[in-house]
Amino acid sequence: MRPPTLGSSQAETEPKELEPETESPIPVIGQVEYNSEGDEVVDTSNLRSLQWQNFQKIKVTMGGKTQYKARCLYCNKKLCAESKSGTTHLKDHSNSCLKKKMVDSKQTFLTPSVMMGAGKSSTLQAYAFNPDHARKQLAHMIIMHEYPLSIVEHLGFKRFCYALQPLFHVVCRNTIKKDILMIYEVERMKTMRLLERNQSRVSFTTDMWTASNQKRGFMVITAHWIDDSWKLQSRIIR
């Protein structure tokens, strides 16, 4: 390059290097997504119904005619997904789908734990539905509050249990009676082991009453003793 001369009106400058132009991302139009069964998947992001969380909208061709179907994500059943059909039938299927219920029953949730006594703060803990544990707690509830065994046959109680957990099967009166007697035997054996290890004296008290609804007399025998920590212990023996 020549240096600028004195008579020139404007000094010549070096030409700037041109930066390579960055290509703007061009959206790819016409990409089609297919599921494992080879059906064309339709985008449901613009659909407002919450029922589409459990379904996949697909486009199928049957007899040369294209139709929209809703495939259940749990049992793969295909339902009508035309706009005129609505989503009520999708909701009904979600509530009755057995495979979905099995998945939901094994799912773990964070729920506030129930603390015994007033003024106790609740804490979050993991929860998964266990029908055996729920049935055992039902028996403990009847024992604790002295509810009649017939409560398990009350229609209102059954509806309440179904609203809380549809998978929980409310047992009959005879079955819950067997569960209560089993709990009694377990607790009685625990009490006997405590009495065998006890070094202090044991006092027994009796209490008698008459049931107003059955006109029958009852008697309970309770054992009282002081344990090694100098705390009064009381257990029903019979």
C-alpha positions in Angstrom: 0.0 0.0 0.0 1.2 3.5 -0.9 1.5 6.1 1.9 -0.8 9.1 1.5 0.6 12.1 -0.5 0.4 15.7 0.7 -1.8 16.8 -2.1 -4.5 14.3 -1.6 -7.8 15.5 -0.1 -8.5 12.3 1.8 -6.1 9.6 3.0 -6.6 6.2 1.6 -7.4 3.6 4.3 -7.0 -0.1 4.3 -10.1 -2.0 3.3 -11.7 -3.8 6.2 -11.9 -7.5 6.1 -15.3 -8.8 5.5 -16.6 -11.1 8.3 -18.3 -14.2 7.1 -22.0 -14.0 7.3 -23.6 -16.3 9.8 -26.4 -18.3 8.4 -29.7 -17.7 10.2 -31.4 -20.8 11.4 -34.0 -21.8 8.9 -36.9 -23.8 10.5 -37.4 -27.1 9.0 -40.9 -27.4 7.8 -42.7 -30.7 7.2 -41.0 -32.8 9.8 -43.4 -35.6 10.9 -43.1 -37.6 14.1 -44.2 -41.2 14.4 -44.8 -43.4 17.4 -43.5 -46.9 17.9 -46.6 -48.3 16.1 -46.0 -46.2 13.0 -48.8 -43.8 13.6 -48.3 -40.1 12.8 -48.3 -38.1 16.1 -50.2 -34.8 16.2 -49.0 -31.9 18.3 -51.3 -31.3 21.3 -49.6 -28.3 22.8 -52.4 -26.0 21.7 -55.1 -28.1 23.2 -56.4 -26.8 26.6 -58.0 -30.0 28.0 -56.0 -31.6 30.8 -57.1 -35.0 29.5 -54.4 -34.9 26.8 -51.8 -35.5 29.5 -52.9 -39.1 29.5 -53.3 -39.5 25.7 -51.4 -39.1 22.5 -53.2 -37.7 19.5 -52.4 -39.6 16.3 -53.5 -39.6 12.7 -54.5 -42.9 11.2 -55.7 -43.9 7.8 -58.5 -46.5 7.6 -60.1 -47.4 4.3 -58.5 -44.5 2.5 -60.0 -42.1 5.0 -57.8 -40.1 7.5 -59.1 -40.0 11.1 -57.8 -38.6 14.4 -57.5 -40.9 17.3 -56.5 -40.5 21.0 -54.1 -43.3 22.1 -54.1 -44.0 25.9 -50.5 -43.8 27.2 -51.2 -46.6 29.6 -53.2 -49.3 27.8 -52.7 -48.1 24.2 -56.4 -48.2 23.5 -57.5 -45.8 20.7 -60.5 -43.6 21.1 -62.1 -41.0 18.8 -60.2 -37.7 18.8 -62.3 -35.6 16.4 -63.0 -32.1 17.5 -66.7 -32.7 17.6 -66.4 -35.6 20.0 -65.2 -33.6 22.9 -63.1 -35.0 25.8 -65.7 -36.5 28.1 -65.1 -40.0 26.8 -61.3 -39.5 27.4 -62.0 -38.5 31.0 -64.2 -41.6 31.5 -61.5 -43.8 30.1 -58.8 -42.3 32.4 -61.0 -42.9 35.4 -61.6 -46.6 34.5 -58.2 -47.5 33.0 -56.8 -50.3 35.1 -53.2 -49.9 34.0 -53.3 -46.2 34.8 -54.6 -47.1 38.3 -51.8 -49.6 38.8 -49.2 -46.9 37.9 -50.9 -44.3 40.1 -51.0 -46.8 43.0 -47.2 -47.3 42.8 -46.4 -43.7 42.5 -44.9 -41.9 45.4 -46.2 -38.6 46.6 -45.1 -36.0 49.1 -47.9 -35.6 51.6 -48.1 -33.9 55.1 -47.8 -36.5 57.8 -50.5 -36.6 60.5 -49.0 -35.8 63.9 -50.5 -37.1 67.1 -51.8 -34.4 69.4 -52.6 -30.8 69.1 -50.2 -28.1 68.3 -47.8 -30.4 66.5 -46.3 -29.2 63.2 -46.8 -31.3 60.1 -43.9 -32.6 58.0 -43.7 -33.8 54.4 -43.0 -37.5 53.8 -43.1 -39.8 50.9 -46.4 -41.8 50.4 -47.4 -44.7 48.3 -50.8 -46.4 48.5 -50.6 -49.7 50.4 -54.0 -51.5 50.6 -52.8 -53.8 53.5 -51.6 -50.8 55.6 -54.9 -49.0 54.9 -56.9 -52.0 56.0 -54.9 -52.3 59.2 -55.4 -48.6 59.9 -59.2 -49.1 59.4 -59.1 -51.8 62.1 -57.1 -49.5 64.5 -59.6 -46.7 63.9 -62.5 -48.9 64.9 -60.6 -50.0 68.1 -59.5 -46.5 69.1 -62.9 -44.8 68.7 -65.0 -47.8 69.6 -66.9 -47.6 66.3 -69.4 -50.3 65.5 -68.3 -53.0 63.2 -71.2 -52.2 60.9 -69.5 -48.9 59.9 -67.8 -50.8 57.1 -71.2 -51.6 55.6 -72.5 -48.0 55.7 -73.0 -46.6 52.2 -71.7 -43.2 53.2 -68.5 -44.6 54.6 -67.9 -46.6 51.4 -68.4 -43.5 49.3 -66.0 -41.6 51.5 -63.3 -44.3 51.1 -63.8 -44.4 47.4 -63.4 -40.6 47.1 -60.1 -40.8 49.0 -58.7 -43.8 47.2 -60.7 -45.7 44.6 -58.3 -48.7 44.8 -59.1 -49.3 48.4 -61.6 -52.2 48.9 -63.7 -51.9 52.1 -63.9 -55.3 53.7 -67.1 -56.7 55.2 -68.0 -56.8 58.9 -66.7 -60.4 59.5 -63.4 -59.7 57.9 -62.7 -56.5 59.9 -63.7 -58.5 63.0 -61.0 -61.0 62.2 -58.5 -58.2 61.7 -59.3 -56.7 65.1 -59.0 -60.0 66.9 -55.6 -60.6 65.2 -54.4 -57.2 66.4 -55.7 -58.1 69.9 -53.6 -61.3 69.9 -50.5 -59.5 68.8 -50.8 -56.8 71.4 -51.6 -59.4 74.1 -48.4 -61.3 73.4 -46.5 -58.1 73.6 -48.0 -57.4 77.0 -47.2 -60.9 78.2 -43.5 -60.4 77.2 -43.5 -57.1 79.1 -44.9 -58.7 82.2 -42.3 -61.5 82.0 -39.5 -59.0 82.1 -41.1 -56.9 84.8 -39.4 -56.9 88.2 -42.0 -54.9 90.1 -45.4 -55.9 91.4 -48.5 -56.0 89.1 -51.9 -54.8 90.2 -55.1 -55.7 88.4 -58.3 -53.7 88.2 -61.7 -54.6 86.7 -64.3 -52.5 85.1 -67.9 -53.7 84.3 -70.5 -52.1 82.1 -73.6 -52.9 80.2 -74.0 -52.1 76.5 -77.2 -50.0 76.0 -77.9 -51.3 72.5 -77.4 -55.0 73.2 -78.4 -55.3 76.9 -75.2 -57.3 77.5 -72.8 -57.1 80.4 -69.0 -56.8 79.8 -65.9 -56.8 82.1 -62.4 -55.7 81.3 -59.2 -56.7 83.3 -56.4 -54.2 83.3 -52.8 -54.7 84.6 -50.8 -51.8 86.1 -47.1 -51.8 87.0 -44.1 -49.5 87.3 -41.4 -50.1 84.7 -37.7 -49.7 85.0 -38.0 -46.0 84.1 -40.4 -45.5 87.0 -43.3 -44.9 84.6 -46.8 -46.2 85.2 -47.8 -48.8 82.6 -51.3 -50.0 82.0 -52.4 -52.8 79.7 -55.7 -54.5 79.1 -55.3 -58.2 79.7 -58.8 -59.4 78.9 
